[in-house]
Amino acid sequence: MLLMIMIIIIIDYELIDDRFVLAGVSINKVGLETIMASLSASENQNYKLNGCLPSFAFFRFKALVTFVGGVDAPTIVSQISINMPDKPEPVEQ
């Protein structure tokens, strides 16, 4: 499912490498406390309820804008669309 979402994003947006970062985090490597420190109190509760489900946190300008628990493709694609930065202007030389 995640692969299909990424293919849609790559096809739909120009200059994707300059506008979007997908980062994976492992609880075993980073620790639950580190992950939860980046989430708000309500999102912490959602994260605890989701257990082992994949979770997606969307950050913009270093701030959490939304959290999606589980693989909810329509919500994930919608949040990417809402939070995708504008295409960078070409730099004149």
C-alpha positions as CSV (number, residue, x, y, z in Angstrom):
1,M,0.0,0.0,0.0
2,L,2.8,2.4,0.9
3,L,4.5,1.7,-2.4
4,M,1.3,2.6,-4.3
5,I,1.0,5.9,-2.3
6,M,4.6,6.8,-3.1
7,I,4.1,6.1,-6.8
8,I,1.1,8.4,-6.9
9,I,3.1,11.1,-5.2
10,I,6.0,10.8,-7.6
11,I,3.7,10.9,-10.6
12,D,1.6,13.8,-9.4
13,Y,4.2,16.3,-8.2
14,E,7.1,17.9,-10.0
15,L,10.5,18.3,-8.3
16,I,9.4,15.9,-5.6
17,D,12.9,15.5,-4.2
18,D,13.0,19.2,-3.3
19,R,9.5,19.1,-1.7
20,F,8.9,15.9,0.2
21,V,10.8,13.6,2.5
22,L,9.7,10.1,3.6
23,A,11.5,8.9,6.6
24,G,11.0,5.6,8.4
25,V,11.6,5.1,12.1
26,S,12.0,1.9,14.0
27,I,10.8,1.8,17.6
28,N,13.6,-0.8,18.3
29,K,16.3,1.5,17.0
30,V,15.1,4.9,18.2
31,G,12.9,4.1,21.2
32,L,9.3,4.7,21.9
33,E,10.0,7.7,24.1
34,T,11.9,9.5,21.3
35,I,9.0,9.0,18.8
36,M,6.4,10.0,21.3
37,A,8.3,13.2,22.2
38,S,7.7,14.5,18.7
39,L,3.9,13.9,18.9
40,S,1.3,16.0,20.8
41,A,-0.4,14.5,23.8
42,S,-3.5,13.5,21.8
43,E,-1.4,11.9,19.1
44,N,0.6,10.1,21.8
45,Q,-2.7,8.5,22.9
46,N,-3.5,7.6,19.2
47,Y,-0.1,6.1,18.9
48,K,-0.5,3.9,22.0
49,L,-3.9,2.8,20.7
50,N,-2.6,1.8,17.3
51,G,0.0,-0.5,18.7
52,C,1.9,-2.2,16.0
53,L,0.0,-0.6,13.1
54,P,2.0,1.6,10.8
55,S,1.7,5.3,11.7
56,F,2.3,8.4,9.7
57,A,3.2,11.8,11.2
58,F,3.2,14.8,8.9
59,F,5.6,17.6,9.7
60,R,5.8,21.0,8.0
61,F,8.3,23.7,9.1
62,K,9.4,21.3,11.8
63,A,6.0,21.2,13.4
64,L,3.6,18.3,13.6
65,V,0.5,19.0,11.4
66,T,-1.3,15.7,11.6
67,F,-1.0,12.1,12.5
68,V,-2.5,9.1,10.7
69,G,-2.7,5.8,12.6
70,G,-2.8,2.8,10.3
71,V,-2.6,2.7,6.5
72,D,-5.5,4.9,5.5
73,A,-4.5,5.7,1.9
74,P,-7.1,8.4,1.1
75,T,-6.2,10.3,4.3
76,I,-2.5,9.9,3.7
77,V,-2.7,11.2,0.1
78,S,-5.0,14.0,1.2
79,Q,-2.6,15.1,3.9
80,I,0.3,15.0,1.5
81,S,-1.6,17.2,-1.0
82,I,-2.6,19.7,1.7
83,N,0.9,19.9,3.2
84,M,3.0,19.7,0.0
85,P,5.2,22.8,-0.3
86,D,4.9,24.9,-3.5
87,K,7.2,24.0,-6.3
88,P,10.4,25.9,-5.9
89,E,11.0,28.8,-8.3
90,P,13.9,28.3,-10.8
91,V,17.0,30.1,-9.7
92,E,18.3,32.5,-12.4
93,Q,22.0,32.5,-13.0
